[in-house]
């Protein structure tokens, strides 16, 4: 019997999420309102630091943009980040008229290389965007030491990193200027589309709240639910349309309650993969330090030089066996826009380039059954031994 195709990723949506969305639809308040407020409060409580403020937005891209805008990044400034990321990490810098300085990765972690980070800091450097690749936390203490020594802001791209920890601390609770999480459909929890900006900086939080909805001085929810309703408002800045709807927040309320169980299941799948791939000509994903959590948004293997098969053919062979895969990422230095804007060449980023040519992201999501996991293990072993 032919088995059904196993996709690369699927969200897990339960009856509680569905009921909450239905309740939202019936309530009549479907855009940003009481459930978005609850979601922000619950997210802050999850992180466990009362000084943190959480601002719900319609994407992590929006959150990164708002964070940099609120920090005053603009023309003439330079923001340092890794070439080994999705374009959103860097494109938000271009939105503001600033320049991106791309650096290579540490081949052990696939996160930004700390030595290159220090070497890249120059007179125009204003901020660093570390990316927690695949759900493995960056060494934030080292990043923050460098940032403080040079007077730089830090905005964490934590799109992959809920609920990752480093040194026992949850990503989102370090002393960065802001941390931004993603709730896209394939992330460790989802609102369909959505994100959360987290910060201890009250001024930055207030700026982000104003700018996420057209630069309006008063929240629409406040204006329409006050004891004395007021139609009046002021535009205090040319803002954006970045608010999260209550329909999306309704999903988030229950997904957040399940995020630790989601992480545990992803970790179980990663451990089964690790065991099943032992002895094969592949480099397994890096592990977190003892006592820390890896979110396992991605399980990205690298084919060894003696694998006997090219990366693209490997993906095709898995597809022929009904297994969906992906590649994370095509580095920014290979994309026409970034390559041509900054005159980038692969030899400037040897570790990212080498990793890219060998990387394959295998399915890892909570709806996978044990049989699905074994099927992936068997398929990988069959292709590499064939």
C-alpha positions in Angstrom: 0.0 0.0 0.0 1.3 3.4 -0.9 1.7 5.6 2.2 0.3 9.2 2.1 2.8 12.0 1.5 4.4 13.2 4.8 4.7 17.0 4.6 7.6 19.0 5.9 5.4 20.8 8.5 1.8 20.9 9.8 0.3 22.9 12.7 -1.4 21.2 15.6 -4.8 22.9 16.2 -7.0 21.5 18.9 -10.7 21.8 19.9 -9.9 24.5 22.5 -8.3 26.7 19.8 -11.3 26.2 17.5 -13.8 26.9 20.3 -11.9 30.1 21.2 -11.9 31.3 17.6 -15.7 30.5 17.3 -16.3 32.5 20.5 -14.4 35.4 19.0 -16.4 35.3 15.8 -19.6 35.3 17.8 -18.5 38.1 20.1 -18.5 40.7 17.3 -15.0 41.8 18.2 -12.7 40.2 15.7 -9.9 42.7 15.2 -7.5 43.8 17.9 -9.3 43.8 21.2 -9.8 41.9 24.5 -8.3 38.6 23.4 -5.2 40.3 22.0 -4.8 42.0 25.3 -5.2 38.7 27.1 -2.7 37.1 24.8 -0.1 39.8 25.5 -0.7 39.4 29.3 -0.4 35.6 29.1 2.8 35.8 27.1 4.4 38.1 29.6 3.4 35.8 32.4 4.8 32.8 30.5 8.2 34.6 30.3 7.9 35.2 34.1 9.4 38.7 34.3 7.0 41.4 35.5 9.2 44.1 34.0 8.7 42.8 30.4 6.1 44.2 28.2 4.6 42.2 25.3 3.2 43.8 22.2 1.3 41.5 19.8 1.9 42.1 16.1 0.8 40.5 12.8 4.2 39.0 12.1 7.7 38.7 13.5 8.8 40.8 10.5 6.6 43.6 11.8 8.0 43.2 15.3 11.6 43.5 14.1 10.7 46.6 12.1 8.9 48.2 15.1 11.8 47.4 17.4 14.5 49.0 15.1 12.2 51.9 14.3 11.7 52.5 18.0 15.4 52.4 18.7 15.9 55.2 16.1 17.8 53.2 13.5 17.9 55.1 10.2 19.9 56.3 7.2 23.7 56.2 7.8 23.4 53.5 10.5 24.6 49.9 10.2 23.0 46.8 11.7 24.9 43.6 12.0 23.3 40.2 11.5 24.0 36.7 10.0 23.9 35.9 6.4 22.3 32.5 7.4 18.8 33.6 8.0 15.5 34.4 6.2 15.5 37.7 4.4 13.0 39.3 6.9 15.8 39.6 9.5 17.7 42.0 7.2 15.0 43.5 5.1 13.5 45.4 8.1 16.9 47.3 8.3 16.4 48.4 4.6 12.9 49.6 5.4 14.5 52.2 7.6 17.1 53.3 5.1 20.0 51.8 7.1 22.6 49.3 5.9 23.0 45.6 6.8 26.4 44.2 7.7 26.3 40.4 7.1 28.6 38.1 8.9 29.3 34.3 8.8 28.2 31.6 11.2 29.9 29.4 13.7 29.9 25.9 11.9 29.2 24.2 15.2 26.0 26.1 16.1 24.9 27.6 12.8 24.4 30.8 14.7 26.4 34.0 14.2 30.1 33.8 14.7 31.1 35.8 17.8 34.6 36.5 16.6 33.3 37.8 13.3 30.7 39.8 15.2 33.3 41.7 17.1 35.4 42.3 14.0 32.4 43.6 12.1 31.7 46.4 14.6 32.6 49.8 13.1 31.8 53.5 13.5 28.4 53.2 11.8 27.3 50.1 13.8 24.2 50.8 15.9 22.6 47.4 16.5 23.0 43.6 16.4 20.3 41.1 15.4 21.4 37.7 16.7 19.3 34.8 15.2 18.5 31.8 17.3 18.9 29.3 14.4 16.5 26.3 14.4 15.6 26.9 18.1 19.2 26.7 19.5 19.8 29.8 21.6 22.7 32.1 20.8 25.2 32.7 23.6 23.4 35.9 24.5 25.6 36.7 27.5 28.6 37.0 25.0 26.5 39.0 22.5 25.4 41.4 25.2 28.9 41.9 26.6 30.1 42.9 23.1 27.1 45.2 22.6 27.6 47.0 25.9 31.3 47.4 25.3 30.5 49.2 22.0 27.2 51.0 22.9 25.1 48.9 20.5 21.4 48.0 20.7 20.4 44.3 20.6 17.2 43.0 19.0 16.9 39.2 19.1 15.3 37.4 16.2 13.7 34.6 18.2 11.4 33.4 15.4 12.6 29.9 16.1 13.2 30.1 19.8 10.1 29.6 21.9 10.7 28.1 24.5 14.5 27.9 24.1 16.8 28.6 27.1 20.5 29.6 27.5 22.1 29.3 30.9 18.7 28.4 32.3 17.1 31.6 31.1 14.3 31.7 28.6 15.0 33.5 25.4 13.1 36.8 25.7 14.3 37.4 29.3 17.8 38.5 28.6 18.8 42.2 28.8 18.4 42.9 25.1 16.6 46.0 24.0 13.9 43.8 22.4 13.2 40.2 21.5 10.8 39.2 18.7 9.0 35.8 18.4 7.1 34.4 15.4 3.8 32.5 15.4 3.8 31.7 11.7 2.0 28.4 10.7 5.1 26.2 10.9 6.6 27.6 14.1 6.7 26.0 17.6 3.3 27.6 18.3 1.0 29.4 15.8 -1.6 32.1 15.4 -1.6 31.5 11.6 0.3 34.7 11.1 1.6 36.7 14.0 4.4 37.6 16.3 5.2 39.2 19.7 7.7 42.0 20.5 9.0 41.8 24.1 10.9 44.6 25.8 11.7 46.1 29.2 12.1 49.5 27.7 8.8 51.4 28.5 9.5 54.1 25.9 10.2 51.5 23.2 7.0 49.6 24.1 4.9 52.7 23.9 6.4 53.7 20.6 5.7 50.2 19.2 2.1 50.3 20.4 1.5 53.6 18.6 3.4 52.7 15.4 1.8 49.2 15.0 -1.6 50.9 14.2 -1.0 53.9 12.0 0.6 56.1 14.6 -2.7 56.6 16.4 -2.3 58.1 19.8 -5.0 56.0 21.5 -5.6 52.3 21.1 -8.8 51.6 19.2 -9.9 49.1 21.9 -9.6 51.8 24.5 -11.5 54.3 22.4 -14.5 52.1 21.8 -14.7 50.4 25.3 -14.2 53.4 27.6 -17.0 54.3 30.0 -17.4 57.5 28.0 -16.7 56.4 24.4 -14.6 58.8 22.4 -14.4 59.0 18.7 -11.4 61.4 18.9 -7.8 60.4 18.2 -4.6 62.0 17.0 -2.0 60.8 14.5 1.3 61.4 16.1 3.6 59.6 13.6 3.4 57.9 10.2 2.7 54.4 11.5 2.1 51.0 10.1 -0.7 48.4 10.0 0.9 45.7 12.2 -1.8 44.9 14.8 -2.7 41.3 15.7 -6.4 40.5 15.4 -8.5 38.8 18.1 -9.1 35.9 15.8 -5.4 35.2 15.6 -4.9 35.9 19.4 -7.7 33.4 20.1 -5.5 30.7 18.6 -2.5 32.0 20.5 -4.2 31.8 23.9 -4.4 28.1 23.8 -1.3 27.4 21.7 0.8 29.2 24.4 -0.7 26.8 27.1 0.6 23.9 25.0 4.0 25.2 24.0 6.0 23.3 26.6 4.3 20.0 25.7 5.0 20.9 22.0 8.7 21.4 22.8 8.8 18.1 24.7 7.4 16.2 21.7 9.7 17.9 19.3 12.6 17.0 21.5 11.5 13.4 21.6 11.4 13.4 17.8 14.9 14.9 17.6 16.2 12.3 20.0 14.8 9.5 17.9 16.3 11.0 14.8 19.7 11.3 16.5 19.6 7.6 17.5 18.3 6.5 14.1 20.9 8.4 12.1 23.9 7.1 14.2 26.7 5.9 12.0 25.4 7.6 8.8 27.5 10.1 6.8 25.7 13.2 8.1 26.3 15.9 10.7 23.5 16.0 13.2 22.1 19.3 14.5 23.9 20.9 17.4 22.6 20.2 20.9 21.9 22.7 23.7 24.1 22.8 26.7 23.2 20.5 29.6 20.1 21.7 31.3 19.0 24.0 28.5 16.1 23.7 26.1 16.3 23.6 22.3 12.9 24.6 20.8 13.6 22.2 17.8 11.8 24.4 15.3 14.1 22.8 12.8 15.9 19.5 12.6 18.6 20.4 10.0 21.1 17.7 9.1 24.2 18.3 6.9 25.4 15.7 4.5 29.0 14.7 5.0 31.6 14.9 2.2 31.5 11.1 1.9 27.7 10.8 1.8 27.9 9.7 -1.8 24.9 11.8 -2.9 24.4 15.5 -3.6 22.1 17.5 -1.4 19.5 18.2 -4.1 19.4 14.6 -5.2 19.0 13.5 -1.6 15.9 15.7 -1.2 14.5 14.4 -4.5 15.1 10.8 -3.3 13.2 11.5 0.0 10.4 13.1 -2.0 10.2 10.0 -4.1 9.6 8.1 -0.9 6.9 10.5 0.2 8.9 12.6 2.6 8.8 16.4 2.5 11.9 18.4 3.2 13.2 21.9 3.0 16.5 23.9 3.2 17.2 26.5 5.9 18.5 28.7 4.5 19.6 29.9 1.1 22.0 32.4 2.6 21.3 36.1 2.0 24.6 36.5 0.2 23.3 34.3 -2.6 20.1 36.3 -3.2 20.3 38.8 -6.0 19.1 41.8 -4.0 21.6 41.4 -1.2 24.4 40.1 -3.4 24.1 43.1 -5.8 23.5 45.8 -3.2 26.6 44.9 -1.2 28.8 43.2 -3.8 28.7 39.9 -1.8 30.6 36.8 -2.8 30.3 33.2 -1.4 34.0 33.2 -0.3 33.2 35.9 2.2 31.0 33.5 4.1 32.7 30.1 3.8 30.9 28.4 6.8 27.4 29.5 5.7 28.1 28.6 2.1 29.5 25.1 3.1 26.5 24.5 5.4 24.0 25.6 2.8 25.4 23.2 0.2 24.8 20.3 2.5 21.8 21.3 4.6 18.5 19.4 4.7 15.7 20.2 7.1 13.7 17.1 7.9 10.1 17.0 9.1 9.7 17.7 12.9 6.3 18.7 14.2 4.0 17.5 16.9 1.4 15.9 14.7 3.9 13.4 13.6 3.2 9.9 14.9 5.9 7.5 16.1 5.3 5.7 12.8 5.9 8.9 10.8 9.2 9.4 12.6 10.3 5.9 11.9 9.3 6.3 8.3 11.6 9.3 8.0 14.5 7.5 9.7 14.0 4.5 7.4 13.9 6.7 4.3 17.1 8.6 5.2 18.9 5.4 6.0 17.7 3.8 2.7 18.8 6.7 0.6 22.2 7.0 2.2 22.9 3.3 2.1 21.6 2.9 -1.5 
